[in-house]
Amino acid sequence: MEENKIQASTAETLSDVFYLLKTIKDLKITGACTQISELPEKMLSIFSLKELSEITRTENYIEAGSAVTLGRLLSQGKSKLPEVLNKALLSIATPQLRNLATLGGNICTNPIKGTLYAPLLALDAKLVFQKENETKTIPITKFSGTAVPYILTKIRIPTAEWDICEFKRIGDIHRLSENSTSYSFLANAENDVLTTVRIAFSGLISTRITALENRLAGTRLPLESSTISAVMTDASLEFDRIFSSRTIPAMLKEEFLRLITYSLKKLS
């Protein structure tokens, strides 16, 4: 698209954003545009909007505005972030790019989800959306896309500690492609028994593998080879069931099974 055809708007407050969304048809909300190959014809960047650039902490979670950069989130320190999220942030591109890319942008990329999506799925993060006179909060597991006039304003991330934390990223660190994959495995154990398990897989496809989570909860540690073999059979069947209606690269299933095998062997 020719540069002179792009209509770029600015806003100083959220109120300005909602006004512009009402008055300019087909206006697209953007951040720093680090993952956009072609700029929309009508765009509104919220990259520097102060109301969306704040980070707060409570005893149980950290809440970050959608315009918080990945670099700023990472600067909170390893001890203040969930381990799986810290690992994921460090895997993304370069410090320079992380200082531009935003948390909201990483979540709202389509059709390929950003690197942080799997960790946030595993952590049961909540997304806060606002429109002019309404705020709603939904689990990220229920997120299917932002619908105007709502905009993503905050991400609420639980900070509970996990006994076992695995994160892996596959693909080019500088850009997203159909082969980009992020994977998170979290587990808590008590008296050598797995009490809670979270498995998330994201990229061209994004999901929590709840059937496997339930299958593993209550299993005694260390895992026996027969248990791992049985779980992997279930994992293959579950992958086919979840994605039976999607055409996806064959290597994604291979990566999915390889990553789960890797996590389970850590428990053997």
C-alpha positions as CSV (number, residue, x, y, z in Angstrom):
1,M,0.0,0.0,0.0
2,E,1.3,3.4,-0.9
3,E,2.4,5.5,2.1
4,N,0.2,8.5,1.1
5,K,-2.9,6.3,1.3
6,I,-2.4,5.5,4.9
7,Q,-4.5,7.4,7.4
8,A,-2.7,7.4,10.7
9,S,-4.5,8.7,13.8
10,T,-3.2,9.5,17.3
11,A,-4.7,9.4,20.8
12,E,-3.6,10.6,24.1
13,T,-6.2,8.8,26.3
14,L,-8.4,5.8,26.1
15,S,-11.4,8.1,25.7
16,D,-9.7,9.4,22.5
17,V,-9.3,5.8,21.3
18,F,-13.0,5.0,21.8
19,Y,-14.1,8.3,20.1
20,L,-11.9,7.6,17.1
21,L,-13.2,4.0,16.8
22,K,-16.8,5.4,16.7
23,T,-16.0,8.1,14.2
24,I,-13.6,6.4,11.7
25,K,-14.9,3.4,9.9
26,D,-12.6,0.4,9.7
27,L,-10.0,1.9,12.0
28,K,-7.4,-0.7,13.0
29,I,-5.7,-0.6,16.4
30,T,-1.9,-1.2,16.2
31,G,1.1,-1.1,18.5
32,A,4.7,-0.8,17.2
33,C,3.8,-2.9,14.1
34,T,6.7,-5.3,14.6
35,Q,4.7,-8.2,13.1
36,I,2.8,-6.3,10.4
37,S,4.1,-6.8,6.9
38,E,1.6,-4.3,5.4
39,L,0.2,-1.3,7.3
40,P,-3.7,-1.0,7.4
41,E,-5.2,1.8,5.4
42,K,-6.6,3.4,8.6
43,M,-4.6,2.9,11.7
44,L,-4.3,4.1,15.3
45,S,-1.2,3.2,17.2
46,I,-1.6,2.8,21.0
47,F,2.1,2.1,21.5
48,S,2.8,5.1,23.7
49,L,-0.6,5.4,25.4
50,K,0.2,5.8,29.1
51,E,-3.0,4.2,30.4
52,L,-2.0,1.0,28.6
53,S,1.7,1.0,29.6
54,E,1.4,0.4,33.3
55,I,2.5,-2.6,35.3
56,T,1.0,-3.4,38.8
57,R,1.6,-6.3,41.1
58,T,-0.5,-8.0,43.8
59,E,0.2,-11.0,46.0
60,N,-1.2,-13.4,43.3
61,Y,-0.6,-11.8,39.9
62,I,1.1,-9.3,37.8
63,E,-1.1,-7.1,35.6
64,A,0.4,-5.5,32.6
65,G,-1.1,-3.0,30.1
66,S,-1.4,-4.2,26.5
67,A,1.1,-1.6,25.4
68,V,3.8,-2.7,27.8
69,T,6.8,-3.7,25.8
70,L,8.3,-7.2,26.1
71,G,11.6,-5.6,27.2
72,R,9.9,-3.7,30.0
73,L,8.1,-6.8,31.2
74,L,11.3,-8.7,31.2
75,S,13.0,-5.9,33.2
76,Q,10.7,-6.6,36.1
77,G,13.2,-9.3,37.0
78,K,13.4,-13.1,37.0
79,S,12.2,-13.3,40.6
80,K,9.1,-11.3,39.9
81,L,7.9,-13.1,36.8
82,P,6.6,-16.7,36.4
83,E,9.6,-18.8,35.2
84,V,7.9,-20.0,32.1
85,L,7.1,-16.5,31.0
86,N,10.6,-15.3,31.7
87,K,12.0,-18.1,29.5
88,A,9.6,-17.3,26.7
89,L,10.4,-13.6,26.8
90,L,14.1,-14.3,26.6
91,S,13.5,-16.5,23.5
92,I,12.0,-13.7,21.5
93,A,14.2,-11.9,18.9
94,T,16.7,-9.4,20.2
95,P,16.7,-6.8,23.1
96,Q,16.1,-4.1,20.5
97,L,13.0,-5.7,19.1
98,R,11.7,-6.6,22.6
99,N,11.9,-2.9,23.4
100,L,9.4,-2.2,20.6
101,A,7.1,-5.3,20.6
102,T,4.2,-5.1,23.0
103,L,2.5,-7.7,25.1
104,G,-0.9,-7.0,23.5
105,G,0.6,-7.3,20.0
106,N,2.1,-10.7,20.9
107,I,-1.3,-11.9,22.0
108,C,-3.4,-10.5,19.2
109,T,-1.4,-11.7,16.2
110,N,-3.4,-13.7,13.7
111,P,-3.5,-16.3,12.3
112,I,-0.2,-17.3,14.0
113,K,-0.1,-16.6,17.7
114,G,3.0,-15.1,19.3
115,T,5.5,-16.8,21.4
116,L,4.0,-15.8,24.8
117,Y,0.6,-17.3,24.0
118,A,1.4,-20.8,25.1
119,P,2.9,-19.7,28.5
120,L,-0.1,-17.4,29.1
121,L,-2.4,-20.3,28.3
122,A,-0.6,-22.6,30.7
123,L,-0.6,-19.9,33.4
124,D,-4.4,-19.3,33.0
125,A,-3.9,-15.6,32.3
126,K,-6.9,-13.3,32.1
127,L,-7.5,-10.7,29.4
128,V,-9.2,-7.4,30.3
129,F,-11.2,-5.7,27.5
130,Q,-12.8,-2.3,27.5
131,K,-15.2,-0.4,25.4
132,E,-16.5,3.1,26.2
133,N,-18.8,2.2,29.1
134,E,-18.0,-1.4,29.8
135,T,-15.1,-3.6,31.0
136,K,-15.0,-7.4,30.8
137,T,-12.5,-10.0,31.8
138,I,-12.1,-13.4,30.1
139,P,-9.7,-16.3,30.5
140,I,-7.2,-16.4,27.7
141,T,-8.4,-20.0,27.1
142,K,-11.7,-18.4,25.9
143,F,-10.1,-15.8,23.7
144,S,-11.1,-15.9,20.0
145,G,-10.2,-12.4,18.9
146,T,-10.8,-8.8,19.7
147,A,-14.1,-7.4,18.4
148,V,-14.5,-3.6,17.9
149,P,-15.4,-1.5,19.9
150,Y,-13.6,-3.6,22.6
151,I,-9.9,-3.2,22.9
152,L,-7.5,-5.3,24.9
153,T,-6.3,-3.1,27.8
154,K,-4.7,-5.4,30.4
155,I,-3.3,-8.9,30.8
156,R,-3.5,-10.4,34.3
157,I,-0.9,-13.1,34.8
158,P,-0.9,-15.4,37.9
159,T,2.4,-15.6,39.6
160,A,2.0,-18.9,41.5
161,E,5.2,-21.0,41.6
162,W,5.4,-24.3,39.8
163,D,7.6,-27.3,40.7
164,I,8.2,-28.3,37.1
165,C,8.5,-25.7,34.3
166,E,9.3,-26.4,30.7
167,F,9.2,-24.0,27.7
168,K,10.3,-24.6,24.2
169,R,10.2,-22.5,21.1
170,I,10.6,-23.8,17.5
171,G,11.2,-21.6,14.4
172,D,12.8,-18.4,13.4
173,I,13.4,-16.1,16.4
174,H,12.9,-13.0,14.4
175,R,9.6,-13.6,12.7
176,L,6.5,-15.8,12.9
177,S,5.7,-18.4,10.3
178,E,3.4,-21.4,9.9
179,N,6.1,-23.5,11.5
180,S,6.6,-21.2,14.6
181,T,5.6,-23.1,17.7
182,S,5.8,-22.4,21.4
183,Y,5.1,-25.0,24.1
184,S,4.7,-24.9,27.8
185,F,4.5,-27.7,30.4
186,L,3.8,-26.9,34.1
187,A,3.3,-29.3,36.9
188,N,3.0,-29.4,40.7
189,A,3.7,-32.5,42.8
190,E,3.1,-33.4,46.4
191,N,4.4,-36.6,48.1
192,D,5.7,-37.8,44.7
193,V,2.3,-37.5,43.0
194,L,1.4,-35.1,40.2
195,T,-1.3,-32.8,41.5
196,T,-1.7,-30.3,38.7
197,V,-0.5,-30.4,35.1
198,R,-0.8,-27.7,32.4
199,I,0.1,-28.4,28.8
200,A,-0.2,-25.6,26.1
201,F,0.8,-25.6,22.5
202,S,0.6,-22.6,20.3
203,G,1.4,-21.1,16.9
204,L,-0.8,-21.8,13.8
205,I,-2.8,-23.8,16.3
206,S,-3.3,-22.8,20.0
207,T,-4.8,-24.9,22.7
208,R,-4.5,-26.3,26.2
209,I,-4.4,-30.1,26.1
210,T,-6.8,-30.6,29.0
211,A,-7.4,-34.3,28.3
212,L,-3.8,-35.0,28.9
213,E,-3.7,-32.7,31.9
214,N,-6.5,-34.7,33.5
215,R,-4.9,-38.0,32.4
216,L,-1.6,-37.1,34.2
217,A,-3.0,-35.5,37.4
218,G,-2.8,-38.1,40.2
219,T,0.0,-40.1,38.6
220,R,2.8,-41.2,40.8
221,L,6.4,-40.0,40.3
222,P,8.8,-41.0,38.8
223,L,6.9,-41.9,35.7
224,E,7.4,-45.4,34.5
225,S,8.2,-46.1,30.8
226,S,4.9,-47.9,30.4
227,T,3.0,-44.9,31.7
228,I,4.9,-42.6,29.3
229,S,4.2,-44.9,26.4
230,A,0.4,-45.0,27.2
231,V,0.3,-41.2,27.6
232,M,2.0,-40.7,24.3
233,T,-0.5,-42.9,22.6
234,D,-3.3,-40.7,24.1
235,A,-1.4,-37.6,23.1
236,S,-1.3,-38.7,19.4
237,L,-5.1,-39.5,19.4
238,E,-5.9,-36.2,21.2
239,F,-3.9,-34.2,18.7
240,D,-5.8,-35.8,15.8
241,R,-9.2,-35.2,17.6
242,I,-8.6,-31.5,18.4
243,F,-7.2,-30.6,14.9
244,S,-9.3,-33.0,12.7
245,S,-10.9,-30.1,11.0
246,R,-7.7,-28.1,10.3
247,T,-5.2,-28.5,7.6
248,I,-1.8,-28.0,9.3
249,P,1.8,-28.8,8.5
250,A,2.7,-32.4,9.3
251,M,5.7,-31.3,11.3
252,L,3.5,-29.7,13.9
253,K,2.2,-33.0,15.2
254,E,5.8,-34.3,15.2
255,E,6.9,-31.3,17.3
256,F,3.9,-31.7,19.6
257,L,4.7,-35.3,20.4
258,R,8.4,-34.7,20.6
259,L,7.9,-31.9,23.2
260,I,5.5,-33.9,25.3
261,T,7.9,-36.8,25.3
262,Y,10.7,-34.5,26.4
263,S,8.6,-33.2,29.3
264,L,7.5,-36.7,30.5
265,K,11.0,-38.1,30.4
266,K,12.0,-35.3,32.8
267,L,9.5,-36.8,35.2
268,S,10.9,-40.4,34.9
